[in-house]
C-alpha cells in the first residue's frame, strides 16, 4: 500500500514537471484565443472525408462563406447541428454557401467510430463533406472549445464563431448566414464587429515576442493594439497574462477590468479574469464572475475554471460535477485535466490525480506533434 502511494506521488511530481516544461504557454494561449479569433486568417487544412477522398479548405475559396462544423457522435447537440446545417445547405448551396463537417470523436478514429459516423451521416441524409480530423490537429488549430462548434469563414477570414448550439446564439448565427446568402434575416441585425486589421497584426507580433520571451518588445505592441481597437479583446487578455507572468498582478487585474469595461459580457474575458482571481485566492469574487460566464454559452474554459474555483472554495463535490460538465463539451483540453488533477491531488486522491496529469501530458504531446 505504501509503495503504491509512493509510486502515485512520484508520477504526480513527474507529470507536473513535464507539463510545465513541455506545455509552455500552449495551454493558456489555446483557451485565450478561443472566442477571440474573429478577423483572424482561417488555417488551411486538407483532410480525408469518410470515403477516403482528400478535401481542402482552399478548394472552396470562391464561396461567399464556408461553414466549418466541428462535431462528434457522443455530443448530444451534434446531430441537431448536422441536421440544421443540412437543411440550410440544401436550400442555399447554390447561393455560395458551403458547409463542411469535421468529426472529432477521438484523436484516433477506430473502426467502431467510423461505423457510428457513417451511420449518423446516413440517418440524417448529410450531403455536405464529412471529414475526419486525424490527431485532432485542425480541431486545435481552430481553438475549438466545445462540441459542436461552428466557425464561419468569409474571404479567408474567421467572421463568426459559436461554441455549442445555444438557442438564441444559433438563431443569430443562421440570420447572419441568411444575409451572406442574399436573404433578409428573420430579425433586424446589428452590424457584425470586425477587429481592425492593424490591431490584429500588432497582437500577433506581440505574441511572437512573448513566445521568444522578449517581453519588453511585446508590451508596447499589445498596448498599441488596444489603443487602435478598444473592442478587440485578445490583446487585453494576452497583456494581462504577460503581466501575471512577470508578477505584476495589479497591472494584470487592471487590464482585465479595462477589457470588461469595453465589453462587459465577453465570456472569454470573464473566464480568464475569474481564473486569475482564483489563483490570487479571491475565490468568492472569482465564483461570482465565473457563475455569469457559465450561463453565457458553451465556453468550456468557463466551466473548468468555475470548477477549479469551487474546489478552492472547499466545494469539492460541486467542483467535480462541474468538471464533468466541461468534459462533456470538450474532452481534449489538457488544461481541464491539469486543473482537475490539481484538485484531486489537494484532496489526497493521488491515483485520480496521476491519471489526470498523465492525460494532460498525453494531449499536450499529441498536439505538439
C-alpha positions in Angstrom: 0.0 0.0 0.0 2.8 2.4 1.0 4.7 1.5 -2.2 1.7 2.2 -4.4 1.1 5.5 -2.7 4.7 6.5 -3.3 4.6 5.5 -7.0 1.5 7.7 -7.4 3.2 10.6 -5.7 6.3 10.2 -8.0 4.0 10.0 -11.1 2.3 13.2 -10.0 5.6 15.1 -9.5 7.0 13.8 -12.8 3.8 14.8 -14.7 3.7 18.3 -13.2 7.4 18.9 -14.1 6.8 17.6 -17.7 3.7 19.6 -18.2 5.5 22.8 -17.0 8.4 22.1 -19.3 6.7 20.9 -22.4 3.4 22.9 -22.4 5.0 26.3 -22.0 2.3 28.8 -22.8 0.4 26.5 -25.1 -2.5 25.6 -22.8 -3.1 29.2 -21.9 -2.8 30.5 -25.5 -5.3 28.0 -26.9 -8.0 28.9 -24.4 -7.3 32.6 -24.5 -7.6 32.8 -28.3 -10.8 30.8 -28.4 -13.8 33.1 -28.9 -11.3 35.9 -29.6 -10.2 35.0 -33.1 -12.8 36.9 -35.2 -10.9 38.5 -38.0 -8.0 36.0 -37.9 -6.8 34.2 -41.0 -8.5 30.8 -41.3 -5.9 28.0 -41.0 -5.7 25.9 -44.2 -6.4 22.2 -43.9 -6.6 19.1 -46.0 -8.5 16.2 -44.5 -9.9 12.9 -45.8 -13.7 12.5 -45.9 -15.5 9.4 -44.8 -14.9 7.8 -48.2 -11.2 8.5 -48.2 -11.2 11.5 -50.5 -8.9 14.5 -49.8 -10.8 17.7 -49.2 -9.1 21.0 -48.7 -10.4 24.3 -47.4 -8.8 26.2 -50.3 -10.9 24.4 -52.9 -13.9 26.5 -51.6 -12.1 29.8 -51.7 -14.5 31.2 -54.3 -17.5 30.6 -52.0 -19.2 33.5 -50.2 -18.9 31.6 -46.9 -17.7 28.3 -45.7 -19.3 26.9 -42.5 -17.0 24.6 -40.6 -18.9 22.5 -38.1 -16.8 20.5 -35.5 -18.9 17.7 -34.1 -18.9 14.2 -32.5 -21.2 11.3 -32.3 -21.0 11.4 -28.4 -22.0 15.1 -28.3 -25.8 15.4 -27.6 -26.3 18.5 -29.7 -24.2 17.4 -32.7 -27.0 15.6 -34.5 -29.2 18.7 -34.2 -26.4 20.8 -35.6 -25.8 18.5 -38.5 -29.4 18.3 -39.4 -29.9 22.1 -39.1 -27.0 22.8 -41.4 -28.0 20.1 -43.9 -31.4 21.8 -44.3 -29.7 25.1 -44.7 -27.1 23.7 -47.2 -29.7 22.1 -49.4 -31.5 25.4 -49.7 -28.6 27.8 -50.1 -25.7 25.8 -51.5 -26.3 27.5 -54.9 -26.0 30.9 -53.2 -22.3 30.4 -52.4 -22.7 28.8 -49.0 -20.5 25.7 -48.4 -20.8 23.5 -45.3 -18.0 21.2 -44.1 -18.4 18.9 -41.0 -15.2 17.9 -39.2 -15.6 14.9 -36.9 -13.8 15.0 -33.5 -14.9 11.7 -32.0 -11.4 10.7 -30.9 -7.7 11.5 -31.6 -7.5 8.2 -33.4 -10.7 7.1 -35.3 -11.4 3.4 -34.7 -13.5 1.2 -37.0 -16.2 1.4 -34.4 -16.1 5.3 -34.5 -16.2 5.2 -38.3 -19.3 3.0 -38.3 -21.0 5.4 -35.9 -20.0 8.4 -38.0 -21.2 6.9 -41.3 -24.4 5.6 -39.7 -25.3 9.1 -38.4 -24.5 10.7 -41.7 -26.8 8.3 -43.5 -29.6 8.6 -41.0 -29.5 12.4 -41.3 -29.0 12.3 -45.1 -26.0 14.5 -44.9 -24.9 15.7 -48.4 -22.0 18.1 -47.5 -18.5 16.7 -46.9 -17.9 14.9 -43.6 -14.2 15.0 -42.8 -12.0 13.1 -40.3 -9.5 15.1 -38.2 -6.6 12.7 -37.6 -4.9 13.6 -34.4 -7.4 16.5 -34.0 -4.8 18.8 -35.5 -7.4 21.0 -37.2 -9.6 21.0 -34.0 -6.7 22.5 -32.1 -5.6 24.9 -34.9 -9.1 26.4 -34.8 -9.0 26.6 -30.9 -12.3 24.7 -30.7 -13.6 24.8 -27.1 -16.8 22.8 -27.3 -18.6 20.2 -29.4 -20.4 21.1 -31.5 -18.8 24.3 -32.5 -19.4 26.4 -35.7 -16.9 28.6 -37.4 -17.9 30.7 -40.4 -15.2 31.8 -42.9 -15.5 34.5 -45.5 -12.8 35.7 -47.8 -10.3 33.5 -45.9 -11.0 35.1 -42.5 -12.9 33.9 -39.5 -16.0 36.1 -39.3 -18.3 34.2 -36.9 -17.9 31.5 -34.2 -20.4 29.8 -32.0 -19.4 27.1 -29.4 -22.2 24.7 -28.6 -25.6 25.2 -30.1 -27.3 27.7 -27.7 -30.9 28.5 -28.8 -30.6 32.3 -29.1 -27.0 32.2 -30.4 -27.9 29.6 -33.1 -30.7 31.8 -34.4 -28.4 34.8 -34.6 -25.9 32.7 -36.5 -28.4 31.5 -39.0 -29.6 35.1 -39.5 -26.0 36.0 -40.3 -25.8 33.2 -42.8 -29.1 34.3 -44.4 -27.6 37.7 -45.1 -24.5 36.0 -46.6 -26.8 34.0 -48.9 -28.6 37.2 -50.0 -31.7 36.8 -48.0 -33.4 39.0 -45.4 -32.7 38.0 -41.8 -35.6 37.0 -39.6 -34.9 39.9 -37.3 -33.0 43.2 -37.6 -29.3 42.5 -37.2 -26.7 44.7 -35.7 -23.5 45.1 -37.9 -21.0 42.4 -37.1 -18.0 43.6 -35.3 -14.6 43.0 -37.1 -11.3 43.8 -35.3 -9.1 46.3 -37.1 -6.5 44.7 -39.3 -3.6 46.6 -37.7 -4.7 45.7 -34.2 -4.7 42.0 -35.2 -1.2 42.5 -36.7 0.2 44.2 -33.6 -1.3 41.5 -31.4 0.2 38.6 -33.4 3.6 40.3 -33.5 3.5 40.8 -29.7 2.5 37.2 -29.1 5.5 36.1 -31.2 7.8 38.2 -28.9 6.1 36.6 -25.8 6.9 33.2 -27.2 10.5 34.2 -27.5 10.4 35.8 -24.0 11.1 39.2 -25.4 8.6 40.8 -23.1 9.8 44.4 -23.3 9.0 44.3 -27.1 5.6 42.7 -26.5 4.2 45.2 -24.0 4.0 48.3 -26.3 2.5 46.2 -29.2 -0.3 44.9 -27.0 -1.0 48.4 -25.8 -1.0 49.8 -29.3 -3.4 47.1 -30.4 -5.8 48.1 -27.5 -5.5 51.8 -28.4 -6.3 51.1 -32.1 -9.3 48.9 -31.3 -10.6 49.0 -27.7 -13.2 46.3 -28.5 -10.7 43.8 -29.6 -10.3 41.5 -26.6 -7.4 39.3 -27.4 -4.6 41.9 -26.7 -6.2 42.7 -23.3 -6.2 39.0 -22.3 -2.7 38.4 -23.6 -1.4 41.6 -21.9 -3.0 40.6 -18.6 -1.4 37.2 -18.9 2.0 38.7 -19.6 1.7 41.0 -16.5 0.8 37.9 -14.5 3.8 36.0 -15.8 6.1 38.8 -14.6 4.4 39.0 -11.2 2.6 42.3 -11.9 -0.7 41.3 -10.6 -2.2 44.8 -10.0 -1.5 45.6 -13.7 -3.0 42.3 -14.8 -6.2 43.0 -12.8 -6.5 46.5 -14.2 -6.1 45.2 -17.7 -8.9 42.6 -17.2 -11.1 45.3 -15.8 -10.4 47.6 -18.7 -11.4 44.8 -21.1 -14.7 44.2 -19.2 -15.4 48.0 -19.2 -15.1 47.8 -23.0 -17.0 44.5 -23.4 -18.9 43.7 -20.1 -20.4 40.4 -21.3 -17.4 38.9 -23.1 -17.4 35.3 -21.8 -13.7 34.6 -22.6 -12.5 37.7 -20.7 -14.8 36.9 -17.7 -13.5 33.3 -17.7 -9.8 34.3 -17.8 -10.4 37.0 -15.2 -12.2 34.5 -12.9 -9.3 32.1 -13.2 -6.8 34.9 -12.4 -8.7 35.8 -9.3 -8.9 32.2 -8.2 -5.1 31.9 -8.4 -4.9 35.0 -6.2 -7.1 33.3 -3.6 -10.0 35.6 -4.2 -12.4 32.7 -4.7 -15.7 34.4 -3.9 -15.1 37.1 -6.4 -13.9 34.5 -8.9 -17.0 32.3 -8.5 -19.3 35.3 -8.9 -17.7 36.2 -12.2 -17.5 32.6 -13.4 -21.1 31.9 -12.5 -22.0 34.6 -15.0 -19.6 33.2 -17.6 -21.0 29.6 -17.5 -24.5 30.9 -18.0 -23.5 32.7 -21.2 -22.8 29.8 -23.5 -20.9 26.5 -24.0 -17.5 28.0 -23.4 -15.6 25.1 -21.9 -12.9 27.1 -20.1 -15.6 28.9 -18.1 -16.8 25.6 -16.8 -13.5 24.2 -15.8 -12.3 27.5 -14.3 -15.6 27.6 -12.4 -15.0 24.0 -11.2 -11.4 24.9 -10.1 -12.7 28.0 -8.2 -15.4 25.9 -6.4 -12.7 23.4 -5.3 -10.5 26.3 -4.0 -13.6 27.4 -2.1 -13.9 23.9 -0.5 -16.9 22.8 -2.6 -15.2 19.6 -3.9 -18.4 17.7 -4.8 -19.7 20.6 -6.8 -16.3 21.1 -8.3 -16.0 17.6 -9.6 -19.6 17.8 -11.0 -18.6 21.0 -12.9 -15.5 19.3 -14.3 -17.7 16.6 -15.7 -19.9 19.2 -17.4 -16.8 20.6 -19.0 -15.6 17.2 -20.2 -19.0 16.6 -21.8 -18.3 19.6 -24.1 -14.6 19.1 -24.8 -12.6 16.1 -23.5 -9.5 17.2 -25.5 -8.4 20.2 -23.5 -5.2 19.5 -21.5 -5.9 22.4 -19.2 -9.0 20.7 -17.9 -7.2 17.6 -16.8 -4.3 19.6 -15.4 -6.6 21.6 -13.2 -8.7 18.6 -12.1 -5.5 16.8 -11.4 -4.5 19.5 -9.0 -7.9 19.3 -7.3 -7.6 15.6 -6.9 -4.0 15.9 -5.6 -5.1 18.5 -3.0 -7.9 16.2 -2.0 -5.3 13.3 -1.5 -6.9 11.4 -4.4 -3.5 10.6 -5.8 -4.5 7.8 -8.2 -7.0 10.0 -9.9 -4.5 12.9 -9.8 -1.8 10.9 -11.5 -4.3 9.7 -14.2 -5.4 13.3 -15.0 -1.8 14.6 -15.1 -0.9 11.8 -17.4 -3.9 12.5 -19.7 -3.0 16.3 -19.8 0.6 15.4 -20.8 -0.5 12.9 -23.5 -2.8 15.6 -25.0 -0.1 18.2 -25.0 2.4 15.9 -26.6 -0.1 14.8 -29.2 -1.0 18.4 -30.1 2.7 19.4 -30.4 3.5 16.5 -32.8 
